[in-house]
Amino acid sequence: MADFFEREMNFHVKAEMLKYDLHNAVNWNTKSAFNMIDNQREGLLNQENIRLFLSLNYYEASDDELMAIVRRFERKGTGVIDFQEFRKAIEPVAVNMNKEVDDHKHPNMSISPNG
């Protein structure tokens, strides 16, 4: 069981590092990335949008993989991913924490190491 948790933690750490690198890339724009996948310009991503995007980028995803992607990103139970869900899933945790602090203007929240 400990091996499972270690692998899971390593996966999440690696994913956060990749998100951080992506977010800090010079030409990265979260909205543009969302729009590249939203080929129907509905403001929502579904399995077919994602399938086409991945296919255009030389990856043929299975139905199970597409379902897993939607489940990982989608949080409202709609079966589709809106921009806010996409942003929250694709941005590194520290960026999301900063955004939530800015959004809510909560005076008692701090993400600095000193509290």
C-alpha positions as CSV (number, residue, x, y, z in Angstrom):
1,M,0.0,0.0,0.0
2,A,2.9,2.3,0.8
3,D,4.2,1.8,-2.8
4,F,0.9,2.9,-4.2
5,F,0.8,6.1,-2.2
6,E,4.4,6.9,-3.1
7,R,3.7,6.4,-6.8
8,E,0.5,8.6,-6.5
9,M,2.5,11.3,-4.7
10,N,5.3,11.2,-7.3
11,F,2.6,11.5,-10.1
12,H,1.1,14.6,-8.5
13,V,4.4,16.2,-7.8
14,K,5.5,15.6,-11.5
15,A,2.1,16.9,-12.7
16,E,2.5,20.1,-10.6
17,M,6.0,20.6,-12.0
18,L,4.8,20.3,-15.5
19,K,1.9,22.7,-14.9
20,Y,4.3,25.2,-13.3
21,D,6.6,25.0,-16.3
22,L,3.7,25.4,-18.7
23,H,2.2,28.3,-16.8
24,N,5.5,30.1,-16.8
25,A,6.3,29.6,-20.5
26,V,6.7,32.8,-22.4
27,N,3.9,32.2,-24.9
28,W,1.5,30.3,-22.6
29,N,-2.1,31.6,-22.3
30,T,-4.7,29.4,-20.6
31,K,-7.7,30.9,-22.5
32,S,-5.9,30.4,-25.8
33,A,-5.2,26.8,-24.9
34,F,-8.9,26.2,-23.9
35,N,-10.0,27.8,-27.2
36,M,-7.7,25.5,-29.2
37,I,-9.5,22.5,-27.8
38,D,-13.0,24.1,-28.0
39,N,-13.2,23.7,-31.8
40,Q,-17.0,24.1,-31.7
41,R,-16.7,27.5,-29.9
42,E,-19.3,26.6,-27.3
43,G,-17.3,27.6,-24.3
44,L,-17.3,24.0,-23.1
45,L,-15.0,21.0,-23.7
46,N,-16.4,17.5,-24.1
47,Q,-14.9,14.2,-25.0
48,E,-15.2,14.8,-28.8
49,N,-13.4,18.2,-28.6
50,I,-10.6,16.5,-26.6
51,R,-10.5,13.5,-28.9
52,L,-10.1,15.7,-32.0
53,F,-7.4,17.9,-30.3
54,L,-5.4,14.9,-29.2
55,S,-5.8,13.3,-32.7
56,L,-4.5,16.4,-34.4
57,N,-1.6,16.2,-32.0
58,Y,-0.9,12.6,-33.0
59,Y,-2.4,10.8,-30.0
60,E,-5.4,8.5,-30.4
61,A,-7.1,8.4,-27.0
62,S,-9.4,5.6,-26.0
63,D,-12.9,6.2,-24.7
64,D,-11.7,5.3,-21.2
65,E,-8.9,7.8,-21.4
66,L,-11.2,10.6,-22.6
67,M,-13.7,9.8,-19.9
68,A,-10.8,9.9,-17.3
69,I,-9.7,13.3,-18.6
70,V,-13.2,14.8,-18.3
71,R,-13.6,13.3,-14.8
72,R,-10.3,14.7,-13.7
73,F,-11.1,18.3,-14.9
74,E,-14.9,18.5,-14.5
75,R,-16.2,19.3,-11.0
76,K,-19.8,20.3,-11.4
77,G,-21.3,17.0,-12.6
78,T,-22.2,18.3,-16.0
79,G,-20.0,15.9,-18.0
80,V,-18.4,18.9,-19.8
81,I,-15.5,21.2,-18.8
82,D,-16.1,24.9,-18.7
83,F,-13.2,27.4,-18.7
84,Q,-13.0,27.9,-15.0
85,E,-12.7,24.1,-14.4
86,F,-10.1,23.9,-17.2
87,R,-8.1,26.8,-15.6
88,K,-8.3,25.3,-12.2
89,A,-7.1,21.9,-13.4
90,I,-4.3,23.1,-15.7
91,E,-2.8,25.8,-13.5
92,P,-0.4,24.8,-10.7
93,V,-1.7,24.7,-7.2
94,A,0.2,27.7,-6.0
95,V,-1.2,29.8,-8.9
96,N,-4.8,28.6,-8.0
97,M,-4.2,29.6,-4.4
98,N,-3.0,33.1,-5.4
99,K,-6.1,33.4,-7.7
100,E,-8.4,32.4,-4.9
101,V,-6.9,34.9,-2.6
102,D,-7.2,37.6,-5.2
103,D,-10.8,36.6,-6.1
104,H,-12.1,36.6,-2.5
105,K,-9.9,39.3,-1.0
106,H,-9.8,37.3,2.2
107,P,-7.6,39.4,4.6
108,N,-6.7,36.4,6.8
109,M,-5.4,34.1,4.1
110,S,-1.7,33.9,3.4
111,I,0.3,31.4,1.3
112,S,3.7,32.6,2.4
113,P,5.8,30.1,4.3
114,N,5.6,32.4,7.4
115,G,1.8,32.4,7.4
